[in-house]
């Protein structure tokens, strides 16, 4: 785990993703009541790229820690991420996730609420297991708790935006910082802190994670408009139909673009294609792409706190990957 | 806070409840986004007896700790309790709680999910604040996490019971142990552990909390059938209409009692009165009362690990109160 030379980024990510998937199977076995654990594990078993927990591991490596020790913390981050997916899908009434039916579609709203709640507490259980000095583990638990609070605040704002007359870009950025950025930030901070990094180094890694995470989210909004369902695992243009005020939409509205199907819940393929094409023509997709690149650039500069190492190189490559990935 | 002589139990509980309510106001202020914090605080502001956090404080006192230091931990327990109320009310489709509309009635399902999630993470934030050696705080965080997992398992079983053909008393007891007992157990264990108690003493207090908590739940099921809505703050006989398989119902069914309105969702006042009267006549309410007393008696014996003190006396009185209270 300590040497990183030779492999390309995707191979390095795949290696860590496999390690995390294996640890999930071990640390979160199906136990009684079986239905609850089936529901809790439904999306966990559906792959996903494990970017957040991989970031945690690489952040630990970048400060000289053996990443194998951090695996339960990495699992904790993945459980928190999955908990938010399950609860968000209820709130967004989304039926598809990672190409599978959403948890609430199979187990109902009550089952999905409980599956999410279970992953939430399991995350804290996992994190408390990490073999590190208690004051570091405690700091990590506190960071995870504050991060979960931020995610709730961000999701609340996201829901408010759907009802709002208009949303500014500043408000959108605050929302995605909380909803997406902080969990990437916490992943990097927790890996560094458990790995023994001093506060200023952990702070730099947090900033790296948070800013690249915001780039990731803006890129995600772009993917929603550009990647077909069979690749992305969710409906093309779903954000338009749901009335999500993404950076792209905010920019387009400010340019006077009219989107008849915005927030209408459904539309024909032809209408969807036309709406997406309008967003492209007015330059809003390109604009969002530039902003995503800008956030990732700022995030990479925050890594100046680190000495050069294979792990640092990997972090810089990961940052670029977050806005280059095709799904 | 250290001397307990003189006051009667209810005055002692009120004093601690006031302390906890004041701390909630300080530690969980309404901040942005306001709607989220209004929703999260809705039931917290509606009183409640604060029995769980008071138990935590008294458990700490019983091992010689100044309870004032434990207040953030007590608040954490109350937040977890309120998080479960908010999510349970969504699942049970309950419209009334503590005499006020349930959170989901005012803020919708999405708002209530997020309000509960926020209290969940805030609880861990509060607990991490406690001024105690980090290994003790970490042990408390781990206990809280495992307790939340148990509560989810218990609630899942409770929902399964509604669909189940029949439920045994053993299954019912396992369910209430998880759904209600463990949080009382954790309250006592966390107060003792943060207060510096050795594991066997903390273990005795956990058992005390868990068993009296089970008595509390059985008593709660009795109150549902015997206390009118204007006193209890929820609908008389609601459990019958919802088809909850409580100890009383399980006993009555085993005696061949027929309850036509069981699980029917609604009934006339006359039908409800008749059903409750049938449960009384067949002896099932008295049976449940005896079992509640038995659990409380076993719980009290677990306190043999403690030397005599005013705090121990208070714990013994609290145990009796848990199955004597009128609402």
Interface residues (C-beta under 8 A of the other chain):
Chain A: X32 X33 X35 X36 X87 X90 X91 X109 X110 X111 X113 X114 X116 X117 X118 X120 X121 X122 X123 X124 X125 X128 X134 X135 X137 X138 X141 X142 X144 X145 X146 X147 X148 X149 X152 X153 X155 X156 X157 X159 X160
Chain B: X32 X33 X35 X36 X87 X90 X91 X109 X110 X111 X113 X114 X116 X117 X118 X120 X121 X122 X123 X124 X125 X128 X134 X135 X137 X138 X141 X142 X144 X145 X146 X147 X148 X149 X152 X153 X155 X156 X157 X159 X160
